[in-house]
Amino acid sequence: DAGITQSPRHKVTETGTPVTLRCHQTENHRYMYWYRQDPGHGLRLIHYSYGVKDTDKGEVSDGYSVSRSKTEDFLLTLESATSSQTSVYFCAIRSGLAGGRRTDTQYFGPGTRLTVL
Amino acid sequence: AQSVTQPDIHITVSEGASLELRCNYSYGATPYLFWYVQSPGQGLQLLLKYFSGDTLVQGIKGFEAEFKRSQSSFNLRKPSVHWSDAAEYFCAVGQGGAQKLVFGQGTRLTINP
């Protein structure tokens, strides 16, 4: 499981409330990613981080913000949750970067199921 | 923009039968291709990846995939499926230096006993 945990694993919230999801890794990987999974869309990248305080947008970043104040934690925040953000959220880490393309691979956490009512 | 297409949303095969899941990609350079599997309620597990060299890639659980540049395809195969292979399968391409993954829509595999 590449030492990735996500919290909470399940959350139900109401429209308009702020929500923060946490991804925690134990292996000091530089890159971390947030994806969302929706039926018919596979997984889509929301934001990623390439170091402490270094983040960038992905394909579906509107309505989301992220923060990375220390290597091990990557936080995803929905400032004002909407029903369209009901989804399963996966965090991933990039491992094996030093070994080049042969070992460079992303590994995924267990996911957080978020329901916005 | 890069894209990945998995033409089959749902496939049903009998246990012991052979399997092929299709994946087509759009990418300008030499692609970095992946197959992941997701069991119900679980995260994604890497089955195999192509990064260069041999076009036939071996993975875990008896899976293999063949990269065909001329057809922009990276199809996943298994000679004999087991009931435990029932899951959803995702093809993905890595994009750019940050290796942002672009996923296909997924193929759900059902195994008949």
gemmi code that builds the backbone of each chain (N, CA, C; Angstrom):
import gemmi

chains = {
    "A": [
        ("ASP", (0.814, -1.210, 0.000), (0.000, 0.000, 0.000), (0.854, 1.269, 0.000)),
        ("ALA", (2.192, 1.117, -0.100), (3.095, 2.258, -0.205), (2.947, 3.233, 0.942)),
        ("GLY", (2.436, 2.815, 2.079), (2.392, 3.657, 3.251), (1.504, 4.868, 3.127)),
        ("ILE", (0.380, 4.732, 2.413), (-0.529, 5.864, 2.218), (-1.807, 5.626, 3.010)),
        ("THR", (-2.185, 6.603, 3.781), (-3.478, 6.564, 4.467), (-4.270, 7.805, 4.107)),
        ("GLN", (-5.578, 7.646, 4.100), (-6.474, 8.755, 3.815), (-7.501, 8.853, 4.944)),
        ("SER", (-7.822, 10.090, 5.308), (-8.824, 10.283, 6.343), (-9.666, 11.510, 6.041)),
        ("PRO", (-10.971, 11.457, 6.354), (-11.664, 10.239, 6.779), (-11.847, 9.279, 5.617)),
        ("ARG", (-12.317, 8.084, 5.874), (-12.595, 7.143, 4.787), (-13.987, 7.350, 4.214)),
        ("HIS", (-14.862, 7.844, 5.029), (-16.221, 8.146, 4.586), (-16.650, 9.456, 5.233)),
        ("LYS", (-17.381, 10.265, 4.461), (-17.896, 11.503, 5.034), (-19.165, 11.900, 4.314)),
        ("VAL", (-20.150, 12.319, 5.105), (-21.382, 12.880, 4.570), (-21.467, 14.305, 5.080)),
        ("THR", (-21.710, 15.231, 4.173), (-21.773, 16.626, 4.563), (-22.890, 17.311, 3.807)),
        ("GLU", (-23.128, 18.556, 4.160), (-24.205, 19.296, 3.509), (-23.631, 20.339, 2.555)),
        ("THR", (-24.417, 20.668, 1.563), (-24.021, 21.689, 0.599), (-23.659, 22.984, 1.320)),
        ("GLY", (-22.542, 23.564, 0.887), (-22.121, 24.840, 1.439), (-21.141, 24.742, 2.594)),
        ("THR", (-20.928, 23.560, 3.115), (-19.994, 23.417, 4.239), (-18.581, 23.168, 3.719)),
        ("PRO", (-17.571, 23.591, 4.464), (-16.194, 23.292, 4.068), (-15.825, 21.865, 4.473)),
        ("VAL", (-14.989, 21.249, 3.649), (-14.562, 19.876, 3.906), (-13.066, 19.781, 3.607)),
        ("THR", (-12.335, 19.105, 4.478), (-10.914, 18.861, 4.229), (-10.640, 17.375, 4.315)),
        ("LEU", (-9.997, 16.873, 3.276), (-9.566, 15.486, 3.233), (-8.045, 15.449, 3.392)),
        ("ARG", (-7.602, 14.442, 4.096), (-6.170, 14.349, 4.387), (-5.561, 13.103, 3.754)),
        ("CYS", (-4.393, 13.280, 3.182), (-3.591, 12.171, 2.691), (-2.266, 12.197, 3.436)),
        ("HIS", (-1.892, 11.063, 3.975), (-0.666, 10.967, 4.759), (0.208, 9.847, 4.211)),
        ("GLN", (1.490, 10.138, 4.015), (2.433, 9.117, 3.553), (3.585, 9.024, 4.534)),
        ("THR", (4.184, 7.840, 4.572), (5.237, 7.592, 5.561), (6.613, 7.437, 4.928)),
        ("GLU", (6.726, 7.581, 3.584), (7.981, 7.234, 2.913), (8.674, 8.407, 2.243)),
        ("ASN", (8.285, 9.621, 2.578), (9.037, 10.798, 2.164), (9.050, 11.013, 0.648)),
        ("HIS", (7.962, 10.666, -0.028), (7.899, 10.871, -1.474), (7.655, 12.338, -1.786)),
        ("ARG", (8.297, 12.793, -2.852), (8.204, 14.207, -3.218), (6.843, 14.555, -3.839)),
        ("TYR", (6.393, 13.674, -4.749), (5.160, 13.955, -5.472), (3.966, 13.300, -4.771)),
        ("MET", (2.872, 14.067, -4.687), (1.583, 13.548, -4.211), (0.485, 14.105, -5.095)),
        ("TYR", (-0.594, 13.347, -5.221), (-1.663, 13.689, -6.162), (-3.021, 13.457, -5.510)),
        ("TRP", (-4.003, 14.251, -5.947), (-5.399, 13.996, -5.610), (-6.175, 13.769, -6.904)),
        ("TYR", (-6.911, 12.649, -6.945), (-7.798, 12.312, -8.053), (-9.208, 12.116, -7.506)),
        ("ARG", (-10.191, 12.313, -8.373), (-11.548, 11.941, -8.036), (-12.030, 10.887, -9.022)),
        ("GLN", (-12.864, 9.970, -8.549), (-13.374, 8.891, -9.379), (-14.886, 8.983, -9.460)),
        ("ASP", (-15.383, 9.052, -10.674), (-16.813, 9.118, -10.928), (-17.172, 8.122, -12.019)),
        ("PRO", (-18.343, 7.514, -11.915), (-18.754, 6.533, -12.943), (-18.707, 7.141, -14.336)),
        ("GLY", (-18.127, 6.402, -15.259), (-18.057, 6.861, -16.640), (-16.910, 7.802, -16.940)),
        ("HIS", (-16.170, 8.190, -15.905), (-15.059, 9.129, -16.107), (-13.713, 8.569, -15.681)),
        ("GLY", (-13.683, 7.397, -15.126), (-12.423, 6.901, -14.598), (-11.971, 7.808, -13.461)),
        ("LEU", (-10.675, 8.034, -13.373), (-10.126, 8.943, -12.387), (-9.645, 10.191, -13.101)),
        ("ARG", (-9.847, 11.337, -12.453), (-9.397, 12.603, -13.021), (-8.580, 13.358, -11.981)),
        ("LEU", (-7.501, 13.968, -12.436), (-6.581, 14.649, -11.545), (-7.155, 15.995, -11.107)),
        ("ILE", (-7.120, 16.242, -9.787), (-7.617, 17.505, -9.239), (-6.458, 18.478, -9.045)),
        ("HIS", (-5.507, 18.097, -8.233), (-4.302, 18.880, -7.944), (-3.168, 17.898, -7.664)),
        ("TYR", (-1.948, 18.407, -7.784), (-0.815, 17.607, -7.362), (0.226, 18.506, -6.702)),
        ("SER", (1.145, 17.868, -6.011), (2.215, 18.587, -5.335), (3.551, 17.950, -5.692)),
        ("TYR", (4.550, 18.809, -5.922), (5.892, 18.315, -6.232), (6.905, 18.707, -5.175)),
        ("GLY", (6.410, 19.083, -4.012), (7.268, 19.415, -2.888), (6.491, 20.231, -1.877)),
        ("VAL", (7.123, 20.452, -0.722), (6.461, 21.264, 0.303), (6.176, 22.657, -0.251)),
        ("LYS", (4.945, 23.050, -0.131), (4.432, 24.343, -0.606), (4.422, 24.479, -2.129)),
        ("ASP", (4.722, 23.423, -2.858), (4.708, 23.458, -4.328), (3.555, 22.612, -4.841)),
        ("THR", (2.563, 23.298, -5.417), (1.393, 22.585, -5.915), (1.001, 23.130, -7.284)),
        ("ASP", (0.211, 22.354, -7.998), (-0.264, 22.801, -9.307), (-1.621, 22.164, -9.580)),
        ("LYS", (-2.339, 22.767, -10.537), (-3.690, 22.315, -10.841), (-3.679, 21.134, -11.784)),
        ("GLY", (-4.739, 20.344, -11.663), (-4.982, 19.272, -12.602), (-6.155, 19.593, -13.495)),
        ("GLU", (-6.743, 18.561, -14.040), (-7.818, 18.700, -15.019), (-9.099, 19.271, -14.444)),
        ("VAL", (-9.420, 18.948, -13.168), (-10.710, 19.318, -12.589), (-10.515, 20.050, -11.260)),
        ("SER", (-9.774, 21.139, -11.269), (-9.376, 21.817, -10.037), (-10.404, 22.829, -9.515)),
        ("ASP", (-11.360, 23.235, -10.318), (-12.317, 24.246, -9.883), (-13.090, 23.773, -8.649)),
        ("GLY", (-13.122, 24.628, -7.619), (-13.849, 24.303, -6.397), (-13.011, 23.593, -5.358)),
        ("TYR", (-11.740, 23.348, -5.687), (-10.832, 22.654, -4.774), (-9.572, 23.480, -4.539)),
        ("SER", (-9.037, 23.362, -3.328), (-7.721, 23.915, -3.046), (-6.923, 22.853, -2.295)),
        ("VAL", (-5.613, 23.009, -2.307), (-4.753, 22.037, -1.640), (-3.688, 22.775, -0.849)),
        ("SER", (-3.116, 22.030, 0.086), (-1.978, 22.577, 0.822), (-1.044, 21.449, 1.203)),
        ("ARG", (0.232, 21.805, 1.232), (1.246, 20.827, 1.643), (2.287, 21.590, 2.451)),
        ("SER", (2.129, 21.567, 3.754), (3.030, 22.292, 4.648), (4.150, 21.402, 5.158)),
        ("LYS", (4.017, 20.095, 5.010), (5.097, 19.161, 5.332), (5.044, 17.992, 4.363)),
        ("THR", (6.161, 17.324, 4.190), (6.282, 16.305, 3.152), (5.219, 15.223, 3.265)),
        ("GLU", (4.903, 14.819, 4.466), (4.053, 13.650, 4.642), (2.563, 13.897, 4.464)),
        ("ASP", (2.121, 15.140, 4.473), (0.677, 15.409, 4.417), (0.309, 16.283, 3.228)),
        ("PHE", (-0.757, 15.866, 2.550), (-1.286, 16.627, 1.410), (-2.791, 16.750, 1.644)),
        ("LEU", (-3.248, 17.979, 1.836), (-4.638, 18.224, 2.192), (-5.421, 18.736, 0.991)),
        ("LEU", (-6.619, 18.221, 0.846), (-7.545, 18.677, -0.198), (-8.738, 19.332, 0.496)),
        ("THR", (-9.039, 20.572, 0.112), (-10.131, 21.309, 0.741), (-11.186, 21.694, -0.276)),
        ("LEU", (-12.418, 21.423, 0.082), (-13.567, 21.921, -0.657), (-14.092, 23.098, 0.169)),
        ("GLU", (-13.909, 24.301, -0.320), (-14.229, 25.481, 0.483), (-15.718, 25.559, 0.795)),
        ("SER", (-16.536, 25.193, -0.175), (-17.992, 25.209, -0.020), (-18.533, 24.053, -0.858)),
        ("ALA", (-18.763, 22.935, -0.198), (-19.069, 21.706, -0.929), (-20.377, 21.824, -1.726)),
        ("THR", (-20.369, 21.221, -2.906), (-21.566, 21.154, -3.748), (-21.879, 19.689, -4.056)),
        ("SER", (-23.088, 19.421, -4.473), (-23.500, 18.034, -4.750), (-22.665, 17.426, -5.881)),
        ("SER", (-22.171, 18.266, -6.784), (-21.345, 17.756, -7.888), (-19.985, 17.262, -7.415)),
        ("GLN", (-19.644, 17.550, -6.171), (-18.381, 17.074, -5.607), (-18.544, 15.767, -4.845)),
        ("THR", (-19.755, 15.218, -4.860), (-19.952, 13.859, -4.360), (-19.141, 12.916, -5.238)),
        ("SER", (-18.232, 12.165, -4.621), (-17.302, 11.363, -5.405), (-16.468, 10.504, -4.459)),
        ("VAL", (-15.627, 9.685, -5.047), (-14.604, 8.986, -4.285), (-13.275, 9.652, -4.616)),
        ("TYR", (-12.561, 10.026, -3.573), (-11.317, 10.773, -3.744), (-10.136, 9.867, -3.401)),
        ("PHE", (-9.185, 9.821, -4.325), (-7.991, 9.013, -4.133), (-6.754, 9.896, -4.102)),
        ("CYS", (-5.909, 9.601, -3.154), (-4.591, 10.195, -3.090), (-3.601, 9.202, -3.687)),
        ("ALA", (-2.554, 9.710, -4.306), (-1.505, 8.858, -4.849), (-0.148, 9.481, -4.558)),
        ("ILE", (0.857, 8.625, -4.485), (2.236, 9.081, -4.365), (3.017, 8.566, -5.563)),
        ("ARG", (4.065, 9.269, -5.868), (4.938, 8.860, -6.970), (6.208, 8.284, -6.364)),
        ("SER", (6.451, 7.032, -6.688), (7.574, 6.324, -6.105), (8.556, 5.940, -7.193)),
        ("GLY", (9.813, 5.756, -6.807), (10.814, 5.248, -7.734), (11.313, 6.253, -8.737)),
        ("LEU", (11.120, 7.537, -8.462), (11.513, 8.563, -9.420), (13.012, 8.521, -9.715)),
        ("ALA", (13.801, 8.231, -8.699), (15.250, 8.246, -8.879), (15.718, 7.149, -9.840)),
        ("GLY", (14.930, 6.106, -10.007), (15.298, 5.001, -10.878), (14.920, 5.195, -12.330)),
        ("GLY", (14.337, 6.346, -12.662), (13.926, 6.595, -14.038), (12.619, 5.913, -14.369)),
        ("ARG", (12.319, 5.828, -15.665), (11.013, 5.337, -16.086), (10.776, 3.888, -15.651)),
        ("ARG", (11.814, 3.124, -15.469), (11.634, 1.721, -15.087), (10.930, 1.589, -13.741)),
        ("THR", (11.236, 2.464, -12.810), (10.668, 2.340, -11.468), (9.658, 3.437, -11.133)),
        ("ASP", (9.600, 4.467, -11.931), (8.718, 5.604, -11.688), (7.255, 5.168, -11.809)),
        ("THR", (6.540, 5.167, -10.688), (5.172, 4.629, -10.669), (4.359, 5.357, -9.604)),
        ("GLN", (3.058, 5.492, -9.859), (2.164, 6.026, -8.845), (1.445, 4.894, -8.126)),
        ("TYR", (1.335, 5.063, -6.813), (0.609, 4.116, -5.976), (-0.504, 4.875, -5.257)),
        ("PHE", (-1.628, 4.196, -5.091), (-2.833, 4.853, -4.622), (-3.205, 4.462, -3.203)),
        ("GLY", (-3.813, 5.424, -2.504), (-4.370, 5.162, -1.200), (-5.708, 4.467, -1.307)),
        ("PRO", (-6.348, 4.207, -0.157), (-7.596, 3.434, -0.143), (-8.832, 4.220, -0.550)),
        ("GLY", (-8.727, 5.549, -0.593), (-9.850, 6.361, -1.030), (-10.705, 6.888, 0.108)),
        ("THR", (-11.376, 8.018, -0.184), (-12.361, 8.615, 0.720), (-13.657, 8.796, -0.052)),
        ("ARG", (-14.727, 8.234, 0.475), (-16.036, 8.395, -0.171), (-16.727, 9.592, 0.452)),
        ("LEU", (-16.962, 10.621, -0.360), (-17.587, 11.857, 0.111), (-18.971, 11.999, -0.504)),
        ("THR", (-19.952, 12.233, 0.333), (-21.312, 12.484, -0.122), (-21.719, 13.879, 0.322)),
        ("VAL", (-22.152, 14.695, -0.633), (-22.609, 16.055, -0.329), (-24.109, 16.113, -0.570)),
        ("LEU", (-24.861, 16.347, 0.487), (-26.327, 16.335, 0.393), (-26.891, 17.720, 0.096)),
    ],
    "B": [
        ("ALA", (-4.648, 17.319, -26.519), (-4.454, 16.806, -25.167), (-4.447, 15.279, -25.209)),
        ("GLN", (-3.702, 14.731, -24.251), (-3.651, 13.275, -24.195), (-5.004, 12.724, -23.756)),
        ("SER", (-5.302, 11.542, -24.264), (-6.550, 10.894, -23.868), (-6.378, 9.392, -23.917)),
        ("VAL", (-7.246, 8.713, -23.194), (-7.252, 7.264, -23.163), (-8.696, 6.797, -23.339)),
        ("THR", (-8.888, 5.831, -24.196), (-10.224, 5.290, -24.441), (-10.233, 3.798, -24.168)),
        ("GLN", (-11.183, 3.393, -23.356), (-11.435, 1.972, -23.155), (-12.823, 1.710, -23.749)),
        ("PRO", (-12.871, 1.089, -24.912), (-14.139, 1.003, -25.647), (-15.209, 0.161, -24.968)),
        ("ASP", (-14.779, -0.763, -24.127), (-15.726, -1.690, -23.509), (-16.003, -1.276, -22.072)),
        ("ILE", (-17.261, -0.911, -21.784), (-17.606, -0.513, -20.425), (-17.718, -1.735, -19.522)),
        ("HIS", (-18.256, -2.819, -20.079), (-18.506, -4.024, -19.283), (-18.239, -5.241, -20.156)),
        ("ILE", (-17.491, -6.180, -19.609), (-17.213, -7.437, -20.310), (-17.518, -8.587, -19.364)),
        ("THR", (-18.142, -9.622, -19.907), (-18.413, -10.841, -19.132), (-17.727, -12.014, -19.820)),
        ("VAL", (-16.966, -12.762, -19.066), (-16.311, -13.962, -19.583), (-16.527, -15.093, -18.601)),
        ("SER", (-16.393, -16.302, -19.112), (-16.514, -17.478, -18.257), (-15.190, -17.779, -17.587)),
        ("GLU", (-15.273, -18.333, -16.399), (-14.049, -18.710, -15.701), (-13.263, -19.711, -16.541)),
        ("GLY", (-11.974, -19.467, -16.659), (-11.117, -20.322, -17.467), (-10.945, -19.843, -18.900)),
        ("ALA", (-11.780, -18.926, -19.323), (-11.670, -18.394, -20.682), (-10.578, -17.343, -20.746)),
        ("SER", (-10.171, -17.039, -21.964), (-9.169, -15.995, -22.153), (-9.839, -14.620, -22.119)),
        ("LEU", (-8.995, -13.610, -21.878), (-9.497, -12.249, -21.705), (-8.628, -11.278, -22.482)),
        ("GLU", (-9.265, -10.305, -23.107), (-8.545, -9.177, -23.670), (-9.350, -7.920, -23.410)),
        ("LEU", (-8.740, -6.960, -22.754), (-9.348, -5.659, -22.506), (-8.631, -4.637, -23.360)),
        ("ARG", (-9.415, -3.829, -24.043), (-8.837, -2.909, -25.007), (-8.557, -1.533, -24.405)),
        ("CYS", (-7.481, -0.919, -24.892), (-7.110, 0.428, -24.481), (-6.464, 1.123, -25.668)),
        ("ASN", (-6.965, 2.284, -26.010), (-6.359, 3.119, -27.042), (-5.988, 4.461, -26.430)),
        ("TYR", (-4.849, 4.979, -26.835), (-4.363, 6.224, -26.241), (-4.043, 7.228, -27.323)),
        ("SER", (-3.994, 8.465, -26.920), (-3.551, 9.553, -27.783), (-2.437, 10.270, -27.054)),
        ("TYR", (-1.253, 10.205, -27.636), (-0.093, 10.825, -26.976), (0.970, 11.068, -28.028)),
        ("GLY", (1.589, 12.232, -27.991), (2.522, 12.612, -29.043), (3.864, 11.924, -28.969)),
        ("ALA", (4.388, 11.739, -27.774), (5.726, 11.173, -27.616), (5.614, 9.691, -27.271)),
        ("THR", (6.746, 9.099, -26.912), (6.700, 7.712, -26.452), (5.885, 7.666, -25.169)),
        ("PRO", (4.807, 6.900, -25.174), (3.913, 6.935, -24.011), (4.444, 6.132, -22.842)),
        ("TYR", (3.930, 6.465, -21.715), (4.206, 5.774, -20.459), (2.840, 5.243, -20.028)),
        ("LEU", (2.602, 3.958, -20.201), (1.270, 3.384, -20.101), (1.135, 2.444, -18.920)),
        ("PHE", (-0.039, 2.438, -18.332), (-0.291, 1.655, -17.132), (-1.637, 0.934, -17.241)),
        ("TRP", (-1.706, -0.215, -16.575), (-2.979, -0.853, -16.262), (-3.073, -1.003, -14.740)),
        ("TYR", (-4.221, -0.523, -14.210), (-4.523, -0.682, -12.791), (-5.802, -1.501, -12.662)),
        ("VAL", (-5.937, -2.195, -11.524), (-7.147, -2.948, -11.235), (-7.719, -2.457, -9.913)),
        ("GLN", (-9.048, -2.397, -9.871), (-9.731, -1.949, -8.660), (-10.816, -2.956, -8.287)),
        ("SER", (-10.624, -3.630, -7.173), (-11.673, -4.508, -6.656), (-12.719, -3.651, -5.965)),
        ("PRO", (-13.948, -4.157, -5.838), (-15.029, -3.351, -5.261), (-14.659, -2.763, -3.898)),
        ("GLY", (-14.844, -1.462, -3.760), (-14.589, -0.791, -2.497), (-13.130, -0.620, -2.139)),
        ("GLN", (-12.262, -0.912, -3.086), (-10.825, -0.849, -2.808), (-10.153, 0.258, -3.603)),
        ("GLY", (-8.883, 0.460, -3.310), (-8.084, 1.384, -4.098), (-7.586, 0.724, -5.357)),
        ("LEU", (-6.702, 1.398, -6.055), (-6.171, 0.893, -7.323), (-4.851, 0.176, -7.096)),
        ("GLN", (-4.709, -0.957, -7.748), (-3.476, -1.730, -7.678), (-2.851, -1.772, -9.059)),
        ("LEU", (-1.553, -1.523, -9.127), (-0.848, -1.551, -10.404), (-0.695, -2.987, -10.881)),
        ("LEU", (-1.134, -3.249, -12.121), (-0.939, -4.568, -12.732), (0.368, -4.621, -13.515)),
        ("LEU", (0.597, -3.603, -14.329), (1.797, -3.566, -15.152), (1.927, -2.194, -15.783)),
        ("LYS", (3.102, -1.963, -16.382), (3.324, -0.684, -17.059), (4.274, -0.883, -18.224)),
        ("TYR", (4.148, -0.004, -19.218), (5.070, 0.060, -20.330), (5.771, 1.407, -20.278)),
        ("PHE", (7.120, 1.366, -20.396), (7.855, 2.627, -20.421), (8.792, 2.714, -21.609)),
        ("SER", (9.268, 1.597, -22.120), (10.108, 1.579, -23.311), (10.519, 0.126, -23.564)),
        ("GLY", (11.174, -0.111, -24.676), (11.744, -1.426, -24.917), (10.728, -2.463, -25.350)),
        ("ASP", (10.788, -3.621, -24.732), (9.936, -4.745, -25.135), (8.478, -4.335, -25.159)),
        ("THR", (7.815, -4.662, -26.241), (6.419, -4.239, -26.390), (5.453, -5.161, -25.662)),
        ("LEU", (5.910, -6.336, -25.273), (5.072, -7.242, -24.487), (5.512, -7.137, -23.034)),
        ("VAL", (4.595, -6.711, -22.194), (4.916, -6.438, -20.801), (4.207, -7.459, -19.911)),
        ("GLN", (4.972, -8.018, -19.005), (4.387, -8.973, -18.055), (4.055, -8.264, -16.755)),
        ("GLY", (2.945, -8.648, -16.148), (2.544, -8.034, -14.906), (2.250, -9.063, -13.825)),
        ("ILE", (1.552, -8.594, -12.809), (1.204, -9.487, -11.714), (-0.065, -10.254, -12.046)),
        ("LYS", (-0.339, -11.292, -11.291), (-1.564, -12.089, -11.396), (-1.743, -12.732, -12.771)),
        ("GLY", (-0.665, -12.933, -13.511), (-0.747, -13.605, -14.800), (-1.178, -12.729, -15.960)),
        ("PHE", (-1.247, -11.434, -15.760), (-1.633, -10.513, -16.823), (-0.426, -10.099, -17.663)),
        ("GLU", (-0.697, -9.775, -18.916), (0.286, -9.197, -19.798), (-0.405, -8.161, -20.670)),
        ("ALA", (0.381, -7.278, -21.253), (-0.164, -6.274, -22.152), (0.812, -6.061, -23.290)),
        ("GLU", (0.280, -5.747, -24.448), (1.108, -5.527, -25.621), (0.953, -4.098, -26.111)),
        ("PHE", (2.052, -3.400, -26.234), (2.082, -2.045, -26.756), (2.230, -2.107, -28.271)),
        ("LYS", (1.295, -1.499, -28.979), (1.365, -1.423, -30.444), (1.290, 0.049, -30.842)),
        ("ARG", (2.447, 0.588, -31.166), (2.508, 2.008, -31.499), (1.685, 2.324, -32.739)),
        ("SER", (1.718, 1.456, -33.739), (1.015, 1.715, -35.003), (-0.496, 1.799, -34.805)),
        ("GLN", (-0.983, 1.125, -33.769), (-2.420, 1.128, -33.505), (-2.773, 1.987, -32.290)),
        ("SER", (-1.774, 2.619, -31.682), (-1.986, 3.412, -30.462), (-2.786, 2.606, -29.443)),
        ("SER", (-2.353, 1.371, -29.245), (-3.101, 0.496, -28.341), (-2.186, -0.121, -27.295)),
        ("PHE", (-2.799, -0.502, -26.201), (-2.086, -1.151, -25.088), (-3.100, -2.091, -24.436)),
        ("ASN", (-3.366, -3.197, -25.104), (-4.410, -4.114, -24.666), (-3.900, -5.079, -23.597)),
        ("LEU", (-4.767, -5.331, -22.649), (-4.448, -6.217, -21.522), (-4.995, -7.603, -21.806)),
        ("ARG", (-4.197, -8.636, -21.486), (-4.625, -10.000, -21.778), (-4.336, -10.916, -20.605)),
        ("LYS", (-5.137, -11.976, -20.556), (-4.870, -13.053, -19.611), (-5.375, -14.338, -20.248)),
        ("PRO", (-4.570, -15.384, -20.264), (-4.961, -16.603, -20.979), (-6.121, -17.356, -20.340)),
        ("SER", (-6.264, -17.268, -19.009), (-7.311, -18.029, -18.333), (-7.728, -17.258, -17.079)),
        ("VAL", (-8.945, -16.749, -17.070), (-9.362, -15.903, -15.948), (-9.890, -16.745, -14.792)),
        ("HIS", (-9.769, -16.173, -13.621), (-10.234, -16.783, -12.383), (-11.324, -15.905, -11.806)),
        ("TRP", (-12.202, -16.483, -10.989), (-13.312, -15.704, -10.431), (-12.785, -14.473, -9.684)),
        ("SER", (-11.608, -14.578, -9.110), (-11.054, -13.456, -8.353), (-10.608, -12.297, -9.246)),
        ("ASP", (-10.620, -12.483, -10.553), (-10.264, -11.396, -11.466), (-11.412, -10.426, -11.687)),
        ("ALA", (-12.582, -10.749, -11.194), (-13.722, -9.834, -11.328), (-13.393, -8.521, -10.621)),
        ("ALA", (-13.436, -7.434, -11.382), (-13.001, -6.126, -10.865), (-13.205, -5.096, -11.967)),
        ("GLU", (-12.778, -3.872, -11.677), (-12.753, -2.853, -12.719), (-11.300, -2.585, -13.088)),
        ("TYR", (-11.067, -2.434, -14.375), (-9.720, -2.281, -14.901), (-9.590, -0.924, -15.587)),
        ("PHE", (-8.496, -0.245, -15.256), (-8.265, 1.087, -15.793), (-6.937, 1.132, -16.533)),
        ("CYS", (-6.980, 1.705, -17.720), (-5.789, 2.002, -18.489), (-5.466, 3.478, -18.287)),
        ("ALA", (-4.195, 3.825, -18.218), (-3.811, 5.219, -18.011), (-2.525, 5.527, -18.757)),
        ("VAL", (-2.360, 6.794, -19.104), (-1.117, 7.274, -19.716), (-0.537, 8.371, -18.829)),
        ("GLY", (0.769, 8.347, -18.642), (1.442, 9.360, -17.845), (1.778, 10.563, -18.706)),
        ("GLN", (1.486, 11.749, -18.193), (1.584, 12.974, -18.977), (2.597, 13.928, -18.371)),
        ("GLY", (3.606, 14.290, -19.145), (4.523, 15.327, -18.723), (5.507, 14.899, -17.657)),
        ("GLY", (6.367, 15.849, -17.287), (7.381, 15.560, -16.295), (6.815, 15.228, -14.929)),
        ("ALA", (5.640, 15.729, -14.629), (5.006, 15.436, -13.345), (4.272, 14.110, -13.363)),
        ("GLN", (4.277, 13.428, -14.517), (3.595, 12.136, -14.673), (2.148, 12.201, -14.191)),
        ("LYS", (1.439, 13.231, -14.609), (0.009, 13.297, -14.313), (-0.686, 12.199, -15.111)),
        ("LEU", (-1.429, 11.358, -14.414), (-2.074, 10.238, -15.089), (-3.409, 10.663, -15.694)),
        ("VAL", (-3.598, 10.256, -16.948), (-4.877, 10.423, -17.628), (-5.465, 9.027, -17.782)),
        ("PHE", (-6.650, 8.828, -17.232), (-7.254, 7.507, -17.181), (-8.324, 7.330, -18.249)),
        ("GLY", (-8.503, 6.088, -18.663), (-9.685, 5.724, -19.418), (-10.878, 5.594, -18.478)),
        ("GLN", (-12.031, 5.315, -19.086), (-13.270, 5.284, -18.326), (-13.410, 4.019, -17.472)),
        ("GLY", (-12.583, 3.045, -17.759), (-12.641, 1.800, -17.013), (-13.467, 0.740, -17.717)),
        ("THR", (-13.102, -0.521, -17.485), (-13.863, -1.673, -17.984), (-14.172, -2.567, -16.797)),
        ("ARG", (-15.443, -2.825, -16.603), (-15.855, -3.717, -15.507), (-15.903, -5.135, -16.017)),
        ("LEU", (-15.190, -6.012, -15.335), (-15.098, -7.414, -15.731), (-15.935, -8.272, -14.790)),
        ("THR", (-16.838, -9.034, -15.381), (-17.649, -10.003, -14.641), (-17.227, -11.398, -15.073)),
        ("ILE", (-17.111, -12.304, -14.128), (-16.722, -13.678, -14.420), (-17.908, -14.598, -14.149)),
        ("ASN", (-18.298, -15.356, -15.160), (-19.349, -16.369, -14.990), (-18.725, -17.681, -14.545)),
        ("PRO", (-19.358, -18.347, -13.579), (-18.792, -19.616, -13.093), (-18.903, -20.725, -14.127)),
    ],
}
model = gemmi.Model(1)
for chain_id, residues in chains.items():
    chain = gemmi.Chain(chain_id)
    for i, (resn, *xyz) in enumerate(residues, 1):
        res = gemmi.Residue()
        res.name, res.seqid = resn, gemmi.SeqId(i, " ")
        for name, pos in zip(("N", "CA", "C"), xyz):
            atom = gemmi.Atom()
            atom.name, atom.element = name, gemmi.Element(name[0])
            atom.pos, atom.b_iso = gemmi.Position(*pos), 0.0
            res.add_atom(atom)
        chain.add_residue(res)
    model.add_chain(chain)
structure = gemmi.Structure()
structure.add_model(model)
structure.setup_entities()
